[in-house]
């Protein structure tokens, strides 16, 4: 299975000035939903992983969060895109939990649910917390989307790898940076389309 894990705010939707606390505040990044559709059509399953500390702080409840995601799902469906599930940490930063990014527990739950190994994951986000979690768990494909407010903030390139807090047991891959989710998907699909070299003729 090809499984991509994305964060939400700043990657799929505009980050806003603070917490996204109502459906009206959830506004898709330009081109992001079409990028998800392209991933789906190329055989990728897409899952979101994100912190939702507004729940723990009482700024909104699960009913509101579900309404936000219902709007997201409707807009995805309108362009032929699909997100399989949303995994989130509901705790405030001061609470003691194992699921808050950059801890890897949320991503470990996703791997268990879908039966994939960490090194098979495609981890994509504007948040370094998600990329840190992926690196700690052992993901080998880490991509940062540096887009905010609909305008790209950096060109594609390579960045320094996130360093797991306890130190990696093997070299951590560098983070490839992209100006948008669409730019990442274009890069990924071009790489997948590269034909394998021909085998030499058997004599």
Residue pairs with C-beta under 8 A, 6 or more apart in sequence:
1 45
1 114
1 115
1 116
1 120
2 42
2 43
2 44
2 45
2 120
2 122
3 44
3 45
3 46
3 47
3 110
3 114
3 116
3 120
3 121
3 122
4 39
4 44
4 45
4 46
4 47
4 121
4 122
4 123
4 124
5 47
5 48
5 49
5 107
5 110
5 121
5 122
5 123
5 124
5 130
5 134
6 12
6 36
6 46
6 47
6 48
6 49
6 124
6 125
6 181
7 48
7 49
7 50
7 124
7 125
7 126
7 127
7 129
7 130
8 48
8 50
8 86
9 15
9 16
9 20
9 50
9 126
9 127
10 29
10 125
10 126
10 127
10 145
10 147
10 148
11 29
11 32
11 124
11 125
11 126
11 127
11 145
11 147
11 181
12 28
12 29
12 32
12 33
12 36
12 48
12 72
12 181
13 20
13 26
13 27
13 28
13 29
13 32
13 72
14 27
14 28
14 29
14 148
14 149
14 150
15 126
15 148
15 149
16 25
16 27
19 53
19 54
19 59
19 60
20 26
20 54
20 68
21 54
21 59
21 60
21 64
22 60
22 64
22 67
22 68
23 64
23 67
23 68
23 70
23 71
25 68
26 68
26 71
26 72
28 72
28 75
29 147
29 150
29 180
29 181
30 150
30 180
31 180
31 181
31 182
32 180
32 181
32 182
33 75
33 76
33 78
33 79
33 81
34 79
34 81
34 182
35 180
35 181
35 182
35 184
35 185
36 46
36 76
36 81
36 82
36 83
36 181
37 76
37 79
37 80
37 81
38 185
38 189
39 46
39 185
39 188
40 46
40 80
40 81
40 82
41 80
42 188
42 189
42 192
44 122
45 84
45 114
46 82
46 83
46 84
47 83
47 84
47 85
47 86
47 87
47 110
47 114
48 83
48 85
48 86
48 87
48 88
49 86
49 87
49 88
49 101
49 106
49 107
49 110
49 130
49 133
50 86
50 87
50 88
50 89
50 101
50 127
50 130
51 88
51 89
51 100
51 101
51 129
52 65
52 88
52 89
52 90
53 89
53 91
53 92
53 93
53 100
54 60
55 61
55 62
55 65
55 90
55 91
56 90
56 91
56 92
56 93
56 95
57 92
62 90
65 88
69 86
72 83
73 83
76 82
76 83
85 110
85 113
87 106
87 109
87 110
88 106
89 97
89 99
89 100
89 101
89 106
91 97
91 99
91 100
93 100
98 105
99 105
99 106
99 109
100 106
101 127
101 129
101 130
101 132
101 133
102 128
102 129
102 130
102 132
102 133
102 136
102 162
103 133
103 136
104 133
104 134
104 136
104 137
106 133
107 118
107 121
107 123
107 133
107 134
107 137
107 139
108 118
108 137
111 117
111 118
111 121
111 137
117 138
118 134
118 137
118 138
118 139
119 138
119 139
119 140
121 134
121 137
121 139
121 140
121 141
122 139
122 141
122 143
122 188
123 130
123 131
123 133
123 134
123 139
123 141
123 142
123 143
124 143
124 144
124 145
124 181
124 184
125 131
125 143
125 144
125 145
126 144
126 145
126 146
126 147
126 148
128 144
128 162
131 142
131 144
131 162
131 175
132 162
132 164
134 142
135 142
135 161
135 162
135 163
135 164
135 168
135 172
135 173
136 164
136 165
136 166
136 168
138 170
139 173
140 173
141 173
142 161
142 162
142 173
142 174
142 175
142 176
143 175
143 176
143 177
143 178
143 184
144 159
144 175
144 176
144 177
144 178
145 178
145 179
145 180
145 181
145 184
146 152
146 153
146 154
146 177
146 178
146 179
147 153
147 179
147 180
147 181
152 179
152 180
152 183
153 179
154 177
154 179
155 177
155 179
156 176
156 177
156 178
156 179
156 183
156 187
157 176
157 177
158 174
158 175
158 176
158 177
159 174
159 175
159 176
159 177
160 174
160 175
161 172
161 173
161 174
161 175
162 172
162 175
163 172
164 172
176 187
178 184
178 187
